[in-house]
Amino acid sequence: MKLKKASSIVFALAMAISVTVSASSSSAKTVTLKYSGVAVGQDSVQKAIDAFEAANPNIKVKPTFAGTEQYQVTIRTQLASGTAPDVFFVQPGNGNPTTMRQLAPPGYLRDLAYLPFSKKVPKGADIVTSIKGKRYFLPMTVAGIGVIYNEKAVTDAKATLPKTWTEVLQFCDTAKGAGKVAFALGAQTLWTTQLVNYALVPTLVFRTDPKFDEKLTAGKTTFSASAGWRSAFTKYQDMLNRGCFNADPNGTSFETSMSLVAKGDALAIVQVTAILPAIQGMAPGSKFGMFALPANDNPEQTWMPAAVGGGYGINAKTKNLAAAEKFINFMASEKIMNEYAAANAAFPAIPSGKFKSDPALKFMETLVKAGKSYPFMDQMWPNAKIQPAQYDGIQRMLAGSGTVADILSLMDAAAKQK
């Protein structure tokens, strides 16, 4: 895969931050449309499905939700066996088994370039949503990775929100002194293991080496050869050694890590912005904010990860194409996309002047518009094998049985695979 400059995606994000469906005749035959997706954001998906069914009384949607890792295995098995749902969740780029560049080449996804939404997607997002002019899924959001913090917990601990890397470590010390955890970490759930280094890498790697992924794909560099990648994992390990995380991260689930922040037992958590509403829902009345995780001691150099998020694709072999197209068009409508983005603490993937974001996302809006962001790392990687290698290496490090060099070596070996 030949990668374009990531700056085009950053432009698309900045643009994103700045179909009425008629009811069918009551006498028409009822169609059941099967949908499958991840459990994260399930409530917002179900709300959209309910609205779709109300507008289309002769189409019923049967949804199935699963944890991220389970979904990745299940949907690939279903697609290979011909038992996949009509519409399913697709992620952008190339980093895991359910991404567009992993699903389109085998013929699992229908080209949706002919649908009205396709022309509205910012051109900078083409590299992660389309291949050679064929649009393989409807992206729904622009999301970020940052630090979600419990305002009362921070105040009670007499902690100061960090603006530099040195202050990050001081934040950990202050939290520990107050009998609290600085950053909740639920590394038992694999996809959460990568978020700390993902939050650090834009500042440490892509701020000065924006073509790293292009060179990696071309075989002209490695993770081990990158001082920035080494620094990111070293800082991750420094946080571990400093006592920044809860005990036994590998034995702590994603759900438990969220609960720690919601209850104030942890001051903060490094997470995707989409998790903010879930944490808010666990602690009604509590206030939560967000900021970008500093990676060095110059606040002006802090970047963050921000990227086109997941969305919906149509099974190339669906027998309910007309109904599936109606569902995609409905999800692409301005009202539904804005509601979905708001419910997931994100920005709509297709820009809307009517969208009002959560105030906690102001930090993301500021950095993206300033050009201080980079897509989620795995979206631009040459294959889907690097990410699980990264999970493995990080869990070893958290368990004390692996080193930074081990992580980089595992990722390098995976990057060479086809």
WOZI-V382792 format. One record per backbone hydrogen bond with DSSP energy under -1.0 kcal/mol. NH is the residue of the N-H (numbers start at 1). CO is the residue of the C=O. Records with the same first field share a line. If there is no record, write none. Layout:
BEGIN
NH = CO  CO
END
This chain:
BEGIN
8 = 5
10 = 6
11 = 7
12 = 8
13 = 9
14 = 10
15 = 11
16 = 12
17 = 13
18 = 14
28 = 25
31 = 58
33 = 60
35 = 62
36 = 87
37 = 64
39 = 66
42 = 39
45 = 41
46 = 42
47 = 43
48 = 44
49 = 45
50 = 46
51 = 47
52 = 48
53 = 49
54 = 50
55 = 51
56 = 52
59 = 56
60 = 31
62 = 33
64 = 35
66 = 37
71 = 67
72 = 68
73 = 69
74 = 70
75 = 71
76 = 72
77 = 73
78 = 74
79 = 75
80 = 76
81 = 77
83 = 78
87 = 34
88 = 313
89 = 36
90 = 311
91 = 98
93 = 128
99 = 96
100 = 91
101 = 93
102 = 99
103 = 99
104 = 100
107 = 104
108 = 103
110 = 314
112 = 135
115 = 112
118 = 115
120 = 117
125 = 122
126 = 123
128 = 125
130 = 126
131 = 134
134 = 131
136 = 129
138 = 312
140 = 310
142 = 347
143 = 307
145 = 305
146 = 271
147 = 291
148 = 269
149 = 289
150 = 267
151 = 287
154 = 150
155 = 151
156 = 152
157 = 153
158 = 155
159 = 154
165 = 296
168 = 164
169 = 165
170 = 166
171 = 167
172 = 168
173 = 169
174 = 170
175 = 171
176 = 172
177 = 173
178 = 174
179 = 176
180 = 175
181 = 265
183 = 244
184 = 268
188 = 252
189 = 186
192 = 189
193 = 190
195 = 192
198 = 194
199 = 195
200 = 196
201 = 197
204 = 200
205 = 201
206 = 201
207 = 202
209 = 205
212 = 209
215 = 211
216 = 212
217 = 213
218 = 214
219 = 216
220 = 215
226 = 223
230 = 226
231 = 227
232 = 228
233 = 229
234 = 230
235 = 231
236 = 232
237 = 233
238 = 234
239 = 235
240 = 236
241 = 237
242 = 238
243 = 240
244 = 239
251 = 248
252 = 249
257 = 253
258 = 254
259 = 255
260 = 256
261 = 257
262 = 258
263 = 259
265 = 260
266 = 260
267 = 181
268 = 182
269 = 148
271 = 146
273 = 144
275 = 272
276 = 273
279 = 275
280 = 276
281 = 277
282 = 278
286 = 283
289 = 149
291 = 147
301 = 298
302 = 299
304 = 372
306 = 374
307 = 143
309 = 141
311 = 90
312 = 138
313 = 88
315 = 86
316 = 108
318 = 315
324 = 320
325 = 321
326 = 322
327 = 323
328 = 324
329 = 325
330 = 326
331 = 327
332 = 328
333 = 330
337 = 333
338 = 334
339 = 335
340 = 336
341 = 337
342 = 338
343 = 339
344 = 340
345 = 342
346 = 341
347 = 142
349 = 140
355 = 352
361 = 358
362 = 359
365 = 361
366 = 362
367 = 363
368 = 364
369 = 365
370 = 366
371 = 368
372 = 367
374 = 304
379 = 376
380 = 377
381 = 378
389 = 385
390 = 386
391 = 387
392 = 388
393 = 389
394 = 390
395 = 391
396 = 392
397 = 393
398 = 394
399 = 395
400 = 397
401 = 396
407 = 403
408 = 404
409 = 405
410 = 406
411 = 407
412 = 408
413 = 409
414 = 410
415 = 411
416 = 412
417 = 414
END
